Amino acid sequence: MSLVSEVPQAFFALGASFEVLAGIAAFLVGFFGLKVYNYASDRKYYWFSLAFFFIAISFFAGSFVHLLLYLGLRESLFDFFKMVDFAISTVYVVLLLAAYTLILSVSSNLHNKKLVLFILALSSLMVFTSRGVEQLLRNFFLVQFVMIIFITLNYFENFAKKTNMTTFLSFFAFSSMGLGHALLYVRTLLSYLSPILYMGGYFFLLFGYIILLFSVARLALKRKTFKK
């Protein structure tokens, strides 16, 4: 499996840069989420933080492969590159699917661990049983897109019930991520628009992470001030 290296050649450097920035933003979302968990003692923030730590690790790993591609080391490190690409692609898929499964369960207030594991197993099965890299890539982005749609709907319902800045920012952030995943999925169908859709997809993902970072950091600082 070489999913991570399947990016437009012109975007090796840009892809690595996007993923490093998205990885940093996701890590900080996880960090501030843990702060909120420490203040509020609400387990949903713990799982939420863990999900974004998973996302951060997957993006940092993916950026490493794209950096090797940008430096033109695929040929000189052929066997090593194939091994690294396969390992990172596998970790990339598993961690991202686990992250979105956790976020979906948190946003749905789903406490049944067996059902959560079933969702993760089913989504993983759909991706890993794909025939060929092209089909795997398409199924991977489709599964993420479907998950993010349900996550966004959950945060919209939360915003409708609790109309405040925090719930609005969360809904807005996941809406941006949903648009990003939609573009990345469409990219697997319209290869002739691959560079444009790739750049647009990661832009909206990164934008969503930044908005969510602002929201969670704002909540963490607010809780800290309240405790004092």
N, C-alpha and C positions, 0 to 999 in steps of 0.2 A: 504494500500500500504506500503510495507516494502522494497523499492528499495535500500536504503542506506546501510542497514544491510546485503544485499546479496553479501557478499565478502567471499573469502576463509578464513576459520577459522585461518589458520596459518599467515594471513596477517592483523589481526585486528590492531596490533601495528604498523606494517609497513604501512598499509593503512592510519592510522591516521597521521603518520609522513609525508608521501608523501603529504597528503592533506593540512597539516599545511604549509609545505614548498611551495606548489603550491599556496595556499591561500595568503601567504606573497608576493610571486613573482607577483601574479595577482594584489594584492592591490598596490604594488609599480608601476606596469605598469599603473594602473589607476591614481596614484598620479602624476607620471611624465607626463602622458598624459594631465592632467589638467594644468600642468606647460606650456606645449607646447600650449595648448588652450589659456592660458592667454597671451602668447607672440605673437601667430599668429592670435588670434581671429577667428579661423576657427572652425565652429560648429562641424565638423566631429570628431575633437579630443575630444570634450565634450561627444559625444555619445560613442566614442571608450572607453573613461575613464569610463563612466557609466557601459558599458558592463563588463569591468574587475573588477569593484567594485562588480557587481552582481556575477561574477565567484568567487571572493574572499569570499564573504559571504556564497555561497553555499559550498565551500570547508571547511570553518571553521565549518559550521553546520554539514557537513558529518563527519568530524574528531571527533566531540563530540560524535556522535553515536558509532563510531568505538572505541573510548576510553572506553565508557561504556561496550562494548562487550569485550574488552581486559581485563577490570577489573572484568569480570564475573558477572556483575550486571543485566543481562537480566532476570534471574530467581527471584532474590530478589526484583527487581523493575518491575515485570512483567507488571502490568497495566500501570504504569507510562512510562515504556520503550515503550510499544506498542503505547501509545499516542504520545510520543516524536518522535518515529521512523516514524509514519505516518505523523506528522506535518513537520518534517525536510525533509522527502522524497518528500513531495509535494512542499515545498519551493525550495528544491534542483533542482527538475525537471523544475519548472516554471522559476526560475532565470537563469538556464543554457540555457534553450531554448530562453529566452528573450535576454540573452547576445549574443548568436550566431546569433540571428535574427538581433540585432543591428550591430554586426560586419559585417554581410553579407550586410546589407543595406549601411553601411559606405563604404565598399570596392567596392560596385557596384555603388556608387554615386546615390543611390535610395532615392529620396526626397518625394515620395508619401506615406504619413503616413498611409493611408487606406490600401495600398498594404503591407506595413510592418506589420500592425496589422493582415492582412489576413494570411500572412506567419506564424506569431506566433500562430494564432488560429488554422491553419491547422496542424502545427507540434504538438501542444498541444493535439489536438483532436486525432491524430494518436497514441500518447503515452497513454493518459488517457482512451481511449476506448479499450485498450488491455485486453485480457482475461488472468488473472493470472499474478503473479509477473514475471515469466520467460518470457512471451511474452512482458510484459511491459518493462522489462530490455532490451530485444532484440530490440524493436522498438525505445526505448530511445537512445541507442547507434547508431542505424542505422540512425536516424534523425540527430544526431550530426555529424556523419561521412559524410553524404550527404552535410550538410551545410558547413563543414570544407573543403570539396573538392572544392566547388564553391568559398569559401573565398580564398583558396590557389591559384586557377586559376586566381582570380582577382588580387592578389598580384604578381603573375607571370607576368601578362600583364602589371602591373604597373612597375615592374622591367625591362621588355623588353623595355618600353618607356623611363624610367628614370634609366639608369644604374649607380647606385651609391651604396655606402655601406649601406645606410639606407633602400633602397628598397630591396636589396639583403637579408639583415638580416631579414626583415619582411617576405619575401617569405620563407626563410629557416626556420624561427620559425614556421610558419603555416604549412609547410611541415612536420616538426617534430610532431606537434600536430595532423596532419592528420594521420600519421603513428600510433600514440598512440591511436587514436579513432578507427582505423582499427583493431588493436590488441584487444581492448576492445570489439568491436563488434564480432570478430571471437571467443572471449572467450565465448560469449553467445551461440555459435553454437557447440563448442568443449569443453564440460565441463571437459573432462579428462586432458586437458591442462590448466585448469583455473588458477592455481597459476602462471605458467610461463607467460601466456598471460596477466594476471592482473598486474604483476610486470613490464613487458615490456611496457604495455600500459601507465601506470602512469609514468614510467621513461621518455618516449618520450614526454609525456604531460609536465612534469616538465622541461625537457630540452628545449622545445619550449618556455615555459613561461620565462625561464632565458634568452634565446637569445633575445626574444622580449623585455624584461626588459632592457637589455643592449642597444638595438636599440633605444628605446624610451627615456631612460635616456641620451644617447649620443645626441639625437636630442634636448632634453630639455636644456642640458648644452650648446650646440652649439647655440641655440636661445638666451639663456641668455647672452652669451658672445657677440653675434652680437648686442644685444640691448645696451650693454654698449659701 
